[in-house]
Amino acid sequence: MDLRAAAGLTQEQLAWNAELGSKGYLSRIESGQRLPSLELLDRLAHELRVELHELLTFSDVSAPRSTGPAQPALLRAAENRRAKPRR
């Protein structure tokens, strides 16, 4: 979300430009509820005018601190999804 805001784009604008189909899907990506494909991440990086790795790593001091190595939001979301038992 910080990169999107820094680019001056709304969720709707970025979703449209990256051909996501809906701003709701982008919202779920930003909140960690959905894990996008590498192709989609590449499109988002292009629209945000950043390198792909910037979507996968922390690049500033405002990133959450932990006792272990920093994990980008997308990887934390993946771990949370794996931890949930299936019904």
PyMOL Python script that loads the backbone (N, CA, C, O; Angstrom):
from pymol import cmd

cmd.read_pdbstr("""\
ATOM      1  N   MET A   1       0.808  -1.169   0.000  1.00  0.00           N
ATOM      2  CA  MET A   1       0.000   0.000   0.000  1.00  0.00           C
ATOM      3  C   MET A   1       0.868   1.255   0.000  1.00  0.00           C
ATOM      4  O   MET A   1       0.525   2.239  -0.655  1.00  0.00           O
ATOM      5  N   ASP A   2       1.989   1.235   0.727  1.00  0.00           N
ATOM      6  CA  ASP A   2       2.854   2.410   0.781  1.00  0.00           C
ATOM      7  C   ASP A   2       3.393   2.770  -0.598  1.00  0.00           C
ATOM      8  O   ASP A   2       3.458   3.947  -0.952  1.00  0.00           O
ATOM      9  N   LEU A   3       3.779   1.768  -1.375  1.00  0.00           N
ATOM     10  CA  LEU A   3       4.288   2.044  -2.722  1.00  0.00           C
ATOM     11  C   LEU A   3       3.185   2.616  -3.607  1.00  0.00           C
ATOM     12  O   LEU A   3       3.431   3.517  -4.409  1.00  0.00           O
ATOM     13  N   ARG A   4       1.983   2.098  -3.460  1.00  0.00           N
ATOM     14  CA  ARG A   4       0.859   2.603  -4.254  1.00  0.00           C
ATOM     15  C   ARG A   4       0.561   4.051  -3.889  1.00  0.00           C
ATOM     16  O   ARG A   4       0.364   4.890  -4.768  1.00  0.00           O
ATOM     17  N   ALA A   5       0.528   4.340  -2.599  1.00  0.00           N
ATOM     18  CA  ALA A   5       0.268   5.707  -2.144  1.00  0.00           C
ATOM     19  C   ALA A   5       1.384   6.646  -2.607  1.00  0.00           C
ATOM     20  O   ALA A   5       1.119   7.773  -3.023  1.00  0.00           O
ATOM     21  N   ALA A   6       2.624   6.180  -2.533  1.00  0.00           N
ATOM     22  CA  ALA A   6       3.752   6.999  -2.970  1.00  0.00           C
ATOM     23  C   ALA A   6       3.670   7.300  -4.467  1.00  0.00           C
ATOM     24  O   ALA A   6       4.127   8.347  -4.926  1.00  0.00           O
ATOM     25  N   ALA A   7       3.086   6.375  -5.217  1.00  0.00           N
ATOM     26  CA  ALA A   7       2.921   6.572  -6.660  1.00  0.00           C
ATOM     27  C   ALA A   7       1.713   7.459  -6.958  1.00  0.00           C
ATOM     28  O   ALA A   7       1.483   7.826  -8.110  1.00  0.00           O
ATOM     29  N   GLY A   8       0.946   7.802  -5.931  1.00  0.00           N
ATOM     30  CA  GLY A   8      -0.222   8.658  -6.119  1.00  0.00           C
ATOM     31  C   GLY A   8      -1.389   7.955  -6.784  1.00  0.00           C
ATOM     32  O   GLY A   8      -2.193   8.584  -7.471  1.00  0.00           O
ATOM     33  N   LEU A   9      -1.481   6.636  -6.577  1.00  0.00           N
ATOM     34  CA  LEU A   9      -2.540   5.853  -7.213  1.00  0.00           C
ATOM     35  C   LEU A   9      -3.534   5.349  -6.180  1.00  0.00           C
ATOM     36  O   LEU A   9      -3.155   4.975  -5.071  1.00  0.00           O
ATOM     37  N   THR A  10      -4.793   5.341  -6.547  1.00  0.00           N
ATOM     38  CA  THR A  10      -5.814   4.708  -5.723  1.00  0.00           C
ATOM     39  C   THR A  10      -5.819   3.219  -6.049  1.00  0.00           C
ATOM     40  O   THR A  10      -5.231   2.794  -7.043  1.00  0.00           O
ATOM     41  N   GLN A  11      -6.479   2.435  -5.214  1.00  0.00           N
ATOM     42  CA  GLN A  11      -6.616   1.003  -5.510  1.00  0.00           C
ATOM     43  C   GLN A  11      -7.300   0.812  -6.854  1.00  0.00           C
ATOM     44  O   GLN A  11      -6.900  -0.038  -7.649  1.00  0.00           O
ATOM     45  N   GLU A  12      -8.319   1.599  -7.100  1.00  0.00           N
ATOM     46  CA  GLU A  12      -9.058   1.477  -8.346  1.00  0.00           C
ATOM     47  C   GLU A  12      -8.168   1.771  -9.558  1.00  0.00           C
ATOM     48  O   GLU A  12      -8.212   1.046 -10.552  1.00  0.00           O
ATOM     49  N   GLN A  13      -7.369   2.826  -9.475  1.00  0.00           N
ATOM     50  CA  GLN A  13      -6.480   3.176 -10.591  1.00  0.00           C
ATOM     51  C   GLN A  13      -5.450   2.084 -10.840  1.00  0.00           C
ATOM     52  O   GLN A  13      -5.232   1.685 -11.984  1.00  0.00           O
ATOM     53  N   LEU A  14      -4.809   1.592  -9.769  1.00  0.00           N
ATOM     54  CA  LEU A  14      -3.792   0.560  -9.936  1.00  0.00           C
ATOM     55  C   LEU A  14      -4.409  -0.736 -10.454  1.00  0.00           C
ATOM     56  O   LEU A  14      -3.841  -1.393 -11.327  1.00  0.00           O
ATOM     57  N   ALA A  15      -5.557  -1.099  -9.923  1.00  0.00           N
ATOM     58  CA  ALA A  15      -6.238  -2.317 -10.388  1.00  0.00           C
ATOM     59  C   ALA A  15      -6.572  -2.218 -11.868  1.00  0.00           C
ATOM     60  O   ALA A  15      -6.392  -3.183 -12.610  1.00  0.00           O
ATOM     61  N   TRP A  16      -7.050  -1.074 -12.298  1.00  0.00           N
ATOM     62  CA  TRP A  16      -7.390  -0.869 -13.711  1.00  0.00           C
ATOM     63  C   TRP A  16      -6.134  -0.935 -14.578  1.00  0.00           C
ATOM     64  O   TRP A  16      -6.108  -1.639 -15.587  1.00  0.00           O
ATOM     65  N   ASN A  17      -5.095  -0.199 -14.183  1.00  0.00           N
ATOM     66  CA  ASN A  17      -3.860  -0.141 -14.974  1.00  0.00           C
ATOM     67  C   ASN A  17      -3.174  -1.503 -15.075  1.00  0.00           C
ATOM     68  O   ASN A  17      -2.591  -1.831 -16.109  1.00  0.00           O
ATOM     69  N   ALA A  18      -3.243  -2.291 -14.007  1.00  0.00           N
ATOM     70  CA  ALA A  18      -2.593  -3.604 -13.991  1.00  0.00           C
ATOM     71  C   ALA A  18      -3.521  -4.711 -14.484  1.00  0.00           C
ATOM     72  O   ALA A  18      -3.157  -5.887 -14.470  1.00  0.00           O
ATOM     73  N   GLU A  19      -4.720  -4.328 -14.919  1.00  0.00           N
ATOM     74  CA  GLU A  19      -5.703  -5.274 -15.460  1.00  0.00           C
ATOM     75  C   GLU A  19      -6.038  -6.385 -14.466  1.00  0.00           C
ATOM     76  O   GLU A  19      -6.042  -7.567 -14.812  1.00  0.00           O
ATOM     77  N   LEU A  20      -6.321  -5.982 -13.221  1.00  0.00           N
ATOM     78  CA  LEU A  20      -6.659  -6.957 -12.184  1.00  0.00           C
ATOM     79  C   LEU A  20      -8.106  -7.402 -12.247  1.00  0.00           C
ATOM     80  O   LEU A  20      -8.436  -8.503 -11.808  1.00  0.00           O
ATOM     81  N   GLY A  21      -8.957  -6.574 -12.779  1.00  0.00           N
ATOM     82  CA  GLY A  21     -10.364  -6.922 -12.844  1.00  0.00           C
ATOM     83  C   GLY A  21     -11.194  -6.222 -11.784  1.00  0.00           C
ATOM     84  O   GLY A  21     -12.337  -5.844 -12.045  1.00  0.00           O
ATOM     85  N   SER A  22     -10.632  -6.042 -10.579  1.00  0.00           N
ATOM     86  CA  SER A  22     -11.379  -5.324  -9.543  1.00  0.00           C
ATOM     87  C   SER A  22     -10.427  -4.760  -8.507  1.00  0.00           C
ATOM     88  O   SER A  22      -9.342  -5.295  -8.278  1.00  0.00           O
ATOM     89  N   LYS A  23     -10.850  -3.670  -7.885  1.00  0.00           N
ATOM     90  CA  LYS A  23     -10.033  -3.107  -6.822  1.00  0.00           C
ATOM     91  C   LYS A  23     -10.126  -3.971  -5.570  1.00  0.00           C
ATOM     92  O   LYS A  23      -9.244  -3.926  -4.712  1.00  0.00           O
ATOM     93  N   GLY A  24     -11.192  -4.754  -5.468  1.00  0.00           N
ATOM     94  CA  GLY A  24     -11.341  -5.665  -4.333  1.00  0.00           C
ATOM     95  C   GLY A  24     -10.223  -6.691  -4.279  1.00  0.00           C
ATOM     96  O   GLY A  24      -9.730  -7.024  -3.202  1.00  0.00           O
ATOM     97  N   TYR A  25      -9.828  -7.187  -5.434  1.00  0.00           N
ATOM     98  CA  TYR A  25      -8.739  -8.170  -5.478  1.00  0.00           C
ATOM     99  C   TYR A  25      -7.443  -7.520  -5.016  1.00  0.00           C
ATOM    100  O   TYR A  25      -6.677  -8.127  -4.268  1.00  0.00           O
ATOM    101  N   LEU A  26      -7.193  -6.288  -5.456  1.00  0.00           N
ATOM    102  CA  LEU A  26      -5.994  -5.569  -5.021  1.00  0.00           C
ATOM    103  C   LEU A  26      -6.044  -5.337  -3.512  1.00  0.00           C
ATOM    104  O   LEU A  26      -5.025  -5.462  -2.833  1.00  0.00           O
ATOM    105  N   SER A  27      -7.199  -5.008  -2.994  1.00  0.00           N
ATOM    106  CA  SER A  27      -7.350  -4.813  -1.557  1.00  0.00           C
ATOM    107  C   SER A  27      -6.988  -6.085  -0.795  1.00  0.00           C
ATOM    108  O   SER A  27      -6.313  -6.029   0.233  1.00  0.00           O
ATOM    109  N   ARG A  28      -7.437  -7.226  -1.300  1.00  0.00           N
ATOM    110  CA  ARG A  28      -7.133  -8.499  -0.641  1.00  0.00           C
ATOM    111  C   ARG A  28      -5.644  -8.830  -0.740  1.00  0.00           C
ATOM    112  O   ARG A  28      -5.090  -9.435   0.178  1.00  0.00           O
ATOM    113  N   ILE A  29      -4.989  -8.444  -1.836  1.00  0.00           N
ATOM    114  CA  ILE A  29      -3.540  -8.636  -1.961  1.00  0.00           C
ATOM    115  C   ILE A  29      -2.829  -7.768  -0.921  1.00  0.00           C
ATOM    116  O   ILE A  29      -1.945  -8.242  -0.207  1.00  0.00           O
ATOM    117  N   GLU A  30      -3.220  -6.497  -0.845  1.00  0.00           N
ATOM    118  CA  GLU A  30      -2.574  -5.573   0.084  1.00  0.00           C
ATOM    119  C   GLU A  30      -2.761  -5.988   1.542  1.00  0.00           C
ATOM    120  O   GLU A  30      -1.881  -5.747   2.369  1.00  0.00           O
ATOM    121  N   SER A  31      -3.880  -6.600   1.861  1.00  0.00           N
ATOM    122  CA  SER A  31      -4.137  -7.008   3.243  1.00  0.00           C
ATOM    123  C   SER A  31      -3.570  -8.387   3.563  1.00  0.00           C
ATOM    124  O   SER A  31      -3.656  -8.839   4.705  1.00  0.00           O
ATOM    125  N   GLY A  32      -2.990  -9.060   2.569  1.00  0.00           N
ATOM    126  CA  GLY A  32      -2.398 -10.377   2.797  1.00  0.00           C
ATOM    127  C   GLY A  32      -3.371 -11.524   2.704  1.00  0.00           C
ATOM    128  O   GLY A  32      -3.028 -12.655   3.051  1.00  0.00           O
ATOM    129  N   GLN A  33      -4.585 -11.259   2.239  1.00  0.00           N
ATOM    130  CA  GLN A  33      -5.584 -12.313   2.114  1.00  0.00           C
ATOM    131  C   GLN A  33      -5.420 -13.127   0.838  1.00  0.00           C
ATOM    132  O   GLN A  33      -5.904 -14.256   0.761  1.00  0.00           O
ATOM    133  N   ARG A  34      -4.755 -12.579  -0.149  1.00  0.00           N
ATOM    134  CA  ARG A  34      -4.529 -13.263  -1.427  1.00  0.00           C
ATOM    135  C   ARG A  34      -3.058 -13.162  -1.803  1.00  0.00           C
ATOM    136  O   ARG A  34      -2.399 -12.160  -1.527  1.00  0.00           O
ATOM    137  N   LEU A  35      -2.561 -14.204  -2.430  1.00  0.00           N
ATOM    138  CA  LEU A  35      -1.184 -14.220  -2.908  1.00  0.00           C
ATOM    139  C   LEU A  35      -1.200 -14.166  -4.431  1.00  0.00           C
ATOM    140  O   LEU A  35      -1.657 -15.108  -5.077  1.00  0.00           O
ATOM    141  N   PRO A  36      -0.712 -13.088  -5.004  1.00  0.00           N
ATOM    142  CA  PRO A  36      -0.736 -12.937  -6.459  1.00  0.00           C
ATOM    143  C   PRO A  36       0.344 -13.775  -7.128  1.00  0.00           C
ATOM    144  O   PRO A  36       1.336 -14.156  -6.507  1.00  0.00           O
ATOM    145  N   SER A  37       0.128 -14.049  -8.402  1.00  0.00           N
ATOM    146  CA  SER A  37       1.131 -14.772  -9.185  1.00  0.00           C
ATOM    147  C   SER A  37       2.316 -13.865  -9.454  1.00  0.00           C
ATOM    148  O   SER A  37       2.226 -12.647  -9.297  1.00  0.00           O
ATOM    149  N   LEU A  38       3.416 -14.455  -9.856  1.00  0.00           N
ATOM    150  CA  LEU A  38       4.604 -13.684 -10.209  1.00  0.00           C
ATOM    151  C   LEU A  38       4.312 -12.770 -11.388  1.00  0.00           C
ATOM    152  O   LEU A  38       4.806 -11.644 -11.435  1.00  0.00           O
ATOM    153  N   GLU A  39       3.523 -13.237 -12.330  1.00  0.00           N
ATOM    154  CA  GLU A  39       3.132 -12.411 -13.482  1.00  0.00           C
ATOM    155  C   GLU A  39       2.382 -11.162 -13.024  1.00  0.00           C
ATOM    156  O   GLU A  39       2.646 -10.059 -13.502  1.00  0.00           O
ATOM    157  N   LEU A  40       1.458 -11.345 -12.106  1.00  0.00           N
ATOM    158  CA  LEU A  40       0.691 -10.209 -11.600  1.00  0.00           C
ATOM    159  C   LEU A  40       1.587  -9.256 -10.817  1.00  0.00           C
ATOM    160  O   LEU A  40       1.463  -8.038 -10.947  1.00  0.00           O
ATOM    161  N   LEU A  41       2.484  -9.801 -10.008  1.00  0.00           N
ATOM    162  CA  LEU A  41       3.421  -8.951  -9.267  1.00  0.00           C
ATOM    163  C   LEU A  41       4.283  -8.132 -10.222  1.00  0.00           C
ATOM    164  O   LEU A  41       4.591  -6.971  -9.951  1.00  0.00           O
ATOM    165  N   ASP A  42       4.666  -8.736 -11.328  1.00  0.00           N
ATOM    166  CA  ASP A  42       5.464  -8.028 -12.323  1.00  0.00           C
ATOM    167  C   ASP A  42       4.664  -6.866 -12.917  1.00  0.00           C
ATOM    168  O   ASP A  42       5.201  -5.775 -13.110  1.00  0.00           O
ATOM    169  N   ARG A  43       3.389  -7.097 -13.203  1.00  0.00           N
ATOM    170  CA  ARG A  43       2.537  -6.020 -13.729  1.00  0.00           C
ATOM    171  C   ARG A  43       2.364  -4.906 -12.707  1.00  0.00           C
ATOM    172  O   ARG A  43       2.408  -3.726 -13.058  1.00  0.00           O
ATOM    173  N   LEU A  44       2.168  -5.276 -11.442  1.00  0.00           N
ATOM    174  CA  LEU A  44       2.027  -4.270 -10.398  1.00  0.00           C
ATOM    175  C   LEU A  44       3.314  -3.455 -10.247  1.00  0.00           C
ATOM    176  O   LEU A  44       3.267  -2.231 -10.120  1.00  0.00           O
ATOM    177  N   ALA A  45       4.450  -4.129 -10.260  1.00  0.00           N
ATOM    178  CA  ALA A  45       5.734  -3.433 -10.154  1.00  0.00           C
ATOM    179  C   ALA A  45       5.901  -2.452 -11.306  1.00  0.00           C
ATOM    180  O   ALA A  45       6.364  -1.328 -11.106  1.00  0.00           O
ATOM    181  N   HIS A  46       5.527  -2.870 -12.502  1.00  0.00           N
ATOM    182  CA  HIS A  46       5.625  -1.991 -13.668  1.00  0.00           C
ATOM    183  C   HIS A  46       4.760  -0.743 -13.480  1.00  0.00           C
ATOM    184  O   HIS A  46       5.212   0.373 -13.736  1.00  0.00           O
ATOM    185  N   GLU A  47       3.527  -0.930 -13.035  1.00  0.00           N
ATOM    186  CA  GLU A  47       2.618   0.197 -12.838  1.00  0.00           C
ATOM    187  C   GLU A  47       3.073   1.114 -11.710  1.00  0.00           C
ATOM    188  O   GLU A  47       2.841   2.322 -11.754  1.00  0.00           O
ATOM    189  N   LEU A  48       3.722   0.536 -10.699  1.00  0.00           N
ATOM    190  CA  LEU A  48       4.209   1.325  -9.572  1.00  0.00           C
ATOM    191  C   LEU A  48       5.586   1.939  -9.852  1.00  0.00           C
ATOM    192  O   LEU A  48       6.100   2.737  -9.068  1.00  0.00           O
ATOM    193  N   ARG A  49       6.164   1.547 -10.983  1.00  0.00           N
ATOM    194  CA  ARG A  49       7.496   2.022 -11.387  1.00  0.00           C
ATOM    195  C   ARG A  49       8.558   1.668 -10.352  1.00  0.00           C
ATOM    196  O   ARG A  49       9.380   2.500  -9.967  1.00  0.00           O
ATOM    197  N   VAL A  50       8.518   0.411  -9.914  1.00  0.00           N
ATOM    198  CA  VAL A  50       9.522  -0.110  -8.989  1.00  0.00           C
ATOM    199  C   VAL A  50      10.019  -1.450  -9.531  1.00  0.00           C
ATOM    200  O   VAL A  50       9.411  -2.040 -10.424  1.00  0.00           O
ATOM    201  N   GLU A  51      11.116  -1.906  -8.983  1.00  0.00           N
ATOM    202  CA  GLU A  51      11.628  -3.228  -9.337  1.00  0.00           C
ATOM    203  C   GLU A  51      10.780  -4.289  -8.633  1.00  0.00           C
ATOM    204  O   GLU A  51      10.262  -4.053  -7.542  1.00  0.00           O
ATOM    205  N   LEU A  52      10.645  -5.437  -9.253  1.00  0.00           N
ATOM    206  CA  LEU A  52       9.831  -6.520  -8.700  1.00  0.00           C
ATOM    207  C   LEU A  52      10.252  -6.867  -7.273  1.00  0.00           C
ATOM    208  O   LEU A  52       9.396  -7.096  -6.419  1.00  0.00           O
ATOM    209  N   HIS A  53      11.534  -6.910  -7.008  1.00  0.00           N
ATOM    210  CA  HIS A  53      11.996  -7.295  -5.673  1.00  0.00           C
ATOM    211  C   HIS A  53      11.521  -6.325  -4.592  1.00  0.00           C
ATOM    212  O   HIS A  53      11.461  -6.700  -3.421  1.00  0.00           O
ATOM    213  N   GLU A  54      11.184  -5.091  -4.958  1.00  0.00           N
ATOM    214  CA  GLU A  54      10.693  -4.127  -3.972  1.00  0.00           C
ATOM    215  C   GLU A  54       9.311  -4.504  -3.443  1.00  0.00           C
ATOM    216  O   GLU A  54       8.926  -4.072  -2.357  1.00  0.00           O
ATOM    217  N   LEU A  55       8.568  -5.299  -4.195  1.00  0.00           N
ATOM    218  CA  LEU A  55       7.273  -5.779  -3.716  1.00  0.00           C
ATOM    219  C   LEU A  55       7.434  -6.961  -2.766  1.00  0.00           C
ATOM    220  O   LEU A  55       6.501  -7.319  -2.046  1.00  0.00           O
ATOM    221  N   LEU A  56       8.606  -7.556  -2.768  1.00  0.00           N
ATOM    222  CA  LEU A  56       8.847  -8.764  -1.979  1.00  0.00           C
ATOM    223  C   LEU A  56       9.761  -8.548  -0.789  1.00  0.00           C
ATOM    224  O   LEU A  56       9.978  -9.474  -0.008  1.00  0.00           O
ATOM    225  N   THR A  57      10.300  -7.354  -0.632  1.00  0.00           N
ATOM    226  CA  THR A  57      11.222  -7.067   0.468  1.00  0.00           C
ATOM    227  C   THR A  57      10.868  -5.755   1.131  1.00  0.00           C
ATOM    228  O   THR A  57      10.194  -4.910   0.542  1.00  0.00           O
ATOM    229  N   PHE A  58      11.323  -5.590   2.353  1.00  0.00           N
ATOM    230  CA  PHE A  58      11.187  -4.309   3.033  1.00  0.00           C
ATOM    231  C   PHE A  58      12.297  -3.412   2.544  1.00  0.00           C
ATOM    232  O   PHE A  58      13.449  -3.836   2.459  1.00  0.00           O
ATOM    233  N   SER A  59      11.964  -2.177   2.222  1.00  0.00           N
ATOM    234  CA  SER A  59      12.980  -1.283   1.704  1.00  0.00           C
ATOM    235  C   SER A  59      13.158  -0.023   2.532  1.00  0.00           C
ATOM    236  O   SER A  59      13.944   0.850   2.164  1.00  0.00           O
ATOM    237  N   ASP A  60      12.430   0.089   3.663  1.00  0.00           N
ATOM    238  CA  ASP A  60      12.589   1.297   4.459  1.00  0.00           C
ATOM    239  C   ASP A  60      12.588   0.975   5.945  1.00  0.00           C
ATOM    240  O   ASP A  60      12.346  -0.163   6.348  1.00  0.00           O
ATOM    241  N   VAL A  61      12.859   1.981   6.744  1.00  0.00           N
ATOM    242  CA  VAL A  61      12.966   1.772   8.175  1.00  0.00           C
ATOM    243  C   VAL A  61      11.609   1.660   8.857  1.00  0.00           C
ATOM    244  O   VAL A  61      11.549   1.307  10.035  1.00  0.00           O
ATOM    245  N   SER A  62      10.529   1.946   8.161  1.00  0.00           N
ATOM    246  CA  SER A  62       9.208   1.839   8.775  1.00  0.00           C
ATOM    247  C   SER A  62       8.682   0.408   8.758  1.00  0.00           C
ATOM    248  O   SER A  62       7.570   0.149   9.220  1.00  0.00           O
ATOM    249  N   ALA A  63       9.471  -0.517   8.231  1.00  0.00           N
ATOM    250  CA  ALA A  63       9.052  -1.912   8.178  1.00  0.00           C
ATOM    251  C   ALA A  63       8.956  -2.469   9.598  1.00  0.00           C
ATOM    252  O   ALA A  63       9.712  -2.062  10.480  1.00  0.00           O
ATOM    253  N   PRO A  64       8.032  -3.393   9.813  1.00  0.00           N
ATOM    254  CA  PRO A  64       7.898  -3.982  11.140  1.00  0.00           C
ATOM    255  C   PRO A  64       9.194  -4.632  11.601  1.00  0.00           C
ATOM    256  O   PRO A  64       9.909  -5.247  10.809  1.00  0.00           O
ATOM    257  N   ARG A  65       9.484  -4.492  12.868  1.00  0.00           N
ATOM    258  CA  ARG A  65      10.697  -5.081  13.426  1.00  0.00           C
ATOM    259  C   ARG A  65      10.343  -6.410  14.079  1.00  0.00           C
ATOM    260  O   ARG A  65       9.247  -6.588  14.611  1.00  0.00           O
ATOM    261  N   SER A  66      11.282  -7.326  14.028  1.00  0.00           N
ATOM    262  CA  SER A  66      11.085  -8.610  14.674  1.00  0.00           C
ATOM    263  C   SER A  66      12.428  -9.096  15.183  1.00  0.00           C
ATOM    264  O   SER A  66      13.461  -8.479  14.922  1.00  0.00           O
ATOM    265  N   THR A  67      12.412 -10.196  15.905  1.00  0.00           N
ATOM    266  CA  THR A  67      13.660 -10.737  16.412  1.00  0.00           C
ATOM    267  C   THR A  67      14.399 -11.515  15.338  1.00  0.00           C
ATOM    268  O   THR A  67      15.609 -11.712  15.445  1.00  0.00           O
ATOM    269  N   GLY A  68      13.706 -11.955  14.318  1.00  0.00           N
ATOM    270  CA  GLY A  68      14.316 -12.700  13.230  1.00  0.00           C
ATOM    271  C   GLY A  68      14.440 -11.831  12.000  1.00  0.00           C
ATOM    272  O   GLY A  68      14.220 -10.621  12.062  1.00  0.00           O
ATOM    273  N   PRO A  69      14.794 -12.442  10.880  1.00  0.00           N
ATOM    274  CA  PRO A  69      14.902 -11.673   9.645  1.00  0.00           C
ATOM    275  C   PRO A  69      13.554 -11.130   9.207  1.00  0.00           C
ATOM    276  O   PRO A  69      12.517 -11.749   9.445  1.00  0.00           O
ATOM    277  N   ALA A  70      13.573  -9.978   8.571  1.00  0.00           N
ATOM    278  CA  ALA A  70      12.333  -9.349   8.105  1.00  0.00           C
ATOM    279  C   ALA A  70      11.693 -10.192   7.020  1.00  0.00           C
ATOM    280  O   ALA A  70      12.382 -10.772   6.180  1.00  0.00           O
ATOM    281  N   GLN A  71      10.381 -10.255   7.043  1.00  0.00           N
ATOM    282  CA  GLN A  71       9.632 -10.952   6.012  1.00  0.00           C
ATOM    283  C   GLN A  71       8.701  -9.962   5.342  1.00  0.00           C
ATOM    284  O   GLN A  71       7.988  -9.230   6.027  1.00  0.00           O
ATOM    285  N   PRO A  72       8.691  -9.921   4.015  1.00  0.00           N
ATOM    286  CA  PRO A  72       7.741  -9.053   3.341  1.00  0.00           C
ATOM    287  C   PRO A  72       6.315  -9.527   3.592  1.00  0.00           C
ATOM    288  O   PRO A  72       6.079 -10.685   3.934  1.00  0.00           O
ATOM    289  N   ALA A  73       5.380  -8.617   3.416  1.00  0.00           N
ATOM    290  CA  ALA A  73       3.974  -8.914   3.702  1.00  0.00           C
ATOM    291  C   ALA A  73       3.469 -10.123   2.924  1.00  0.00           C
ATOM    292  O   ALA A  73       2.692 -10.915   3.457  1.00  0.00           O
ATOM    293  N   LEU A  74       3.894 -10.277   1.685  1.00  0.00           N
ATOM    294  CA  LEU A  74       3.394 -11.398   0.887  1.00  0.00           C
ATOM    295  C   LEU A  74       3.838 -12.740   1.456  1.00  0.00           C
ATOM    296  O   LEU A  74       3.080 -13.709   1.423  1.00  0.00           O
ATOM    297  N   LEU A  75       5.063 -12.802   1.978  1.00  0.00           N
ATOM    298  CA  LEU A  75       5.532 -14.059   2.557  1.00  0.00           C
ATOM    299  C   LEU A  75       4.858 -14.332   3.897  1.00  0.00           C
ATOM    300  O   LEU A  75       4.551 -15.483   4.211  1.00  0.00           O
ATOM    301  N   ARG A  76       4.622 -13.277   4.700  1.00  0.00           N
ATOM    302  CA  ARG A  76       3.905 -13.467   5.961  1.00  0.00           C
ATOM    303  C   ARG A  76       2.501 -13.980   5.691  1.00  0.00           C
ATOM    304  O   ARG A  76       2.009 -14.852   6.408  1.00  0.00           O
ATOM    305  N   ALA A  77       1.855 -13.447   4.664  1.00  0.00           N
ATOM    306  CA  ALA A  77       0.502 -13.884   4.321  1.00  0.00           C
ATOM    307  C   ALA A  77       0.506 -15.351   3.915  1.00  0.00           C
ATOM    308  O   ALA A  77      -0.411 -16.099   4.253  1.00  0.00           O
ATOM    309  N   ALA A  78       1.539 -15.757   3.190  1.00  0.00           N
ATOM    310  CA  ALA A  78       1.628 -17.153   2.759  1.00  0.00           C
ATOM    311  C   ALA A  78       1.765 -18.070   3.972  1.00  0.00           C
ATOM    312  O   ALA A  78       1.138 -19.128   4.023  1.00  0.00           O
ATOM    313  N   GLU A  79       2.576 -17.674   4.943  1.00  0.00           N
ATOM    314  CA  GLU A  79       2.740 -18.478   6.144  1.00  0.00           C
ATOM    315  C   GLU A  79       1.425 -18.567   6.918  1.00  0.00           C
ATOM    316  O   GLU A  79       1.076 -19.632   7.427  1.00  0.00           O
ATOM    317  N   ASN A  80       0.705 -17.467   7.007  1.00  0.00           N
ATOM    318  CA  ASN A  80      -0.585 -17.482   7.711  1.00  0.00           C
ATOM    319  C   ASN A  80      -1.574 -18.405   7.033  1.00  0.00           C
ATOM    320  O   ASN A  80      -2.337 -19.098   7.705  1.00  0.00           O
ATOM    321  N   ARG A  81      -1.572 -18.424   5.705  1.00  0.00           N
ATOM    322  CA  ARG A  81      -2.500 -19.295   4.977  1.00  0.00           C
ATOM    323  C   ARG A  81      -2.151 -20.762   5.217  1.00  0.00           C
ATOM    324  O   ARG A  81      -3.048 -21.593   5.356  1.00  0.00           O
ATOM    325  N   ARG A  82      -0.872 -21.087   5.268  1.00  0.00           N
ATOM    326  CA  ARG A  82      -0.460 -22.476   5.479  1.00  0.00           C
ATOM    327  C   ARG A  82      -0.801 -22.946   6.891  1.00  0.00           C
ATOM    328  O   ARG A  82      -1.080 -24.126   7.104  1.00  0.00           O
ATOM    329  N   ALA A  83      -0.779 -22.034   7.844  1.00  0.00           N
ATOM    330  CA  ALA A  83      -1.011 -22.387   9.227  1.00  0.00           C
ATOM    331  C   ALA A  83      -2.470 -22.702   9.533  1.00  0.00           C
ATOM    332  O   ALA A  83      -2.756 -23.391  10.512  1.00  0.00           O
ATOM    333  N   LYS A  84      -3.386 -22.219   8.726  1.00  0.00           N
ATOM    334  CA  LYS A  84      -4.808 -22.420   8.981  1.00  0.00           C
ATOM    335  C   LYS A  84      -5.215 -23.860   8.625  1.00  0.00           C
ATOM    336  O   LYS A  84      -4.930 -24.329   7.523  1.00  0.00           O
ATOM    337  N   PRO A  85      -5.872 -24.550   9.544  1.00  0.00           N
ATOM    338  CA  PRO A  85      -6.345 -25.897   9.214  1.00  0.00           C
ATOM    339  C   PRO A  85      -7.487 -25.849   8.217  1.00  0.00           C
ATOM    340  O   PRO A  85      -8.332 -24.955   8.265  1.00  0.00           O
ATOM    341  N   ARG A  86      -7.504 -26.800   7.329  1.00  0.00           N
ATOM    342  CA  ARG A  86      -8.591 -26.878   6.338  1.00  0.00           C
ATOM    343  C   ARG A  86      -9.789 -27.572   6.957  1.00  0.00           C
ATOM    344  O   ARG A  86      -9.646 -28.493   7.762  1.00  0.00           O
ATOM    345  N   ARG A  87     -10.961 -27.121   6.573  1.00  0.00           N
ATOM    346  CA  ARG A  87     -12.201 -27.735   7.096  1.00  0.00           C
ATOM    347  C   ARG A  87     -12.771 -28.686   6.108  1.00  0.00           C
ATOM    348  O   ARG A  87     -13.808 -29.296   6.367  1.00  0.00           O
TER     349      ARG A  87
END
""", "prot")
cmd.dss("prot")
cmd.show_as("cartoon", "prot")
cmd.util.cbc("prot")
cmd.orient("prot")
